[in-house]
Each structure stands twice: as C-alpha cells, then as structure tokens.
Amino acid sequence: MVGTLWLMDIGISAVSALLLLGILAIHVKSWKDLRGRVLVGATAFVFPLFLANIVAAYFYYVLAESFGAAVAAPLLYIQVLQVVGYSIFFVVTWKY
C-alpha cells in the first residue's frame, strides 16, 4: 500500500516532469525560430532533469513498499522546492 506522503511525492514529481516538458517544448520551438546555440545547451540541461523526475516517480512508488513517512516527508520537501524552482524557470522561459 502506498501511503499519502508517497503519493504526494509521486504527484509532485509528475508535476515537475510536466513543467520540464513544457520548458523543453518552449526551447524546441524557440530553437526552430532562432537557431541559437544557447537553446541547444538549455535543452541539453533540461532533458536529463525531465528524465530524472520520471525515474524519481518510479522509485518513489517502489520505495513506498519498504519505507514509511520518515523517508517520504523529507523527499516531499525536496520535491516541493523543486517544483517552485521549475515553476519560476517555466514562467521566465515562457515570457522571455
């Protein structure tokens, strides 16, 4: 049984992945329009973060069977901070 904190970890990790997917889409569209090297670097930076969030969601599901709230809570704090950072990055990328 997956506990509530673990489900929150998985959900927030999915939100992070969606934000990063949006950032990737913006970078790809901008690259098609501008053909800038910086956008290639930014895409290369964001793509591994996207993959890491997908893998993290899977591992949270697997770890939920073995560990309780004592492990899930600190991971939740990290995920929330990550979503805040990605949200700021998304807004800045979208507007500028």
Backbone hydrogen bonds, N-H to C=O, Kabsch-Sander energy under -0.5 kcal/mol:
donor,donor_aa,acceptor,acceptor_aa,energy
3,G,1,M,-0.5
7,L,3,G,-2.3
8,M,4,T,-2.3
9,D,5,L,-2.3
10,I,6,W,-2.5
11,G,7,L,-2.7
12,I,8,M,-2.8
13,S,9,D,-2.1
14,A,10,I,-2.0
15,V,11,G,-2.1
16,S,12,I,-2.4
17,A,13,S,-2.2
18,L,14,A,-2.2
19,L,15,V,-2.5
20,L,16,S,-2.5
21,L,17,A,-2.2
22,G,18,L,-2.3
23,I,19,L,-2.3
24,L,20,L,-2.6
25,A,21,L,-2.4
26,I,22,G,-2.2
27,H,23,I,-2.4
28,V,24,L,-2.7
29,K,25,A,-2.4
30,S,26,I,-2.6
31,W,27,H,-2.6
32,K,28,V,-2.1
33,D,29,K,-1.5
34,L,30,S,-3.2
35,R,31,W,-2.1
40,V,36,G,-0.9
41,G,37,R,-2.0
42,A,38,V,-2.6
43,T,39,L,-2.4
44,A,40,V,-2.5
45,F,41,G,-1.5
46,V,42,A,-2.3
47,F,43,T,-2.5
49,L,45,F,-0.7
50,F,46,V,-2.3
51,L,47,F,-2.4
52,A,48,P,-2.5
53,N,49,L,-1.8
54,I,50,F,-1.7
55,V,51,L,-2.6
56,A,52,A,-2.4
57,A,53,N,-2.0
58,Y,54,I,-1.7
59,F,55,V,-2.6
60,Y,56,A,-2.7
61,Y,57,A,-1.7
62,V,58,Y,-2.1
63,L,59,F,-3.3
64,A,60,Y,-1.5
65,E,62,V,-1.0
66,S,63,L,-1.1
67,F,63,L,-2.5
71,V,68,G,-1.2
72,A,68,G,-1.8
73,A,69,A,-2.5
75,L,71,V,-1.3
76,L,72,A,-2.0
77,Y,73,A,-1.9
78,I,74,P,-1.9
79,Q,75,L,-2.4
80,V,76,L,-2.4
81,L,77,Y,-2.1
82,Q,78,I,-2.1
83,V,79,Q,-2.4
84,V,80,V,-2.2
85,G,81,L,-2.2
86,Y,82,Q,-2.8
87,S,83,V,-2.4
88,I,84,V,-2.1
89,F,85,G,-2.3
90,F,86,Y,-2.7
91,V,87,S,-2.5
92,V,88,I,-2.6
93,T,89,F,-2.5
94,W,90,F,-2.8
95,K,91,V,-2.5
96,Y,92,V,-2.3
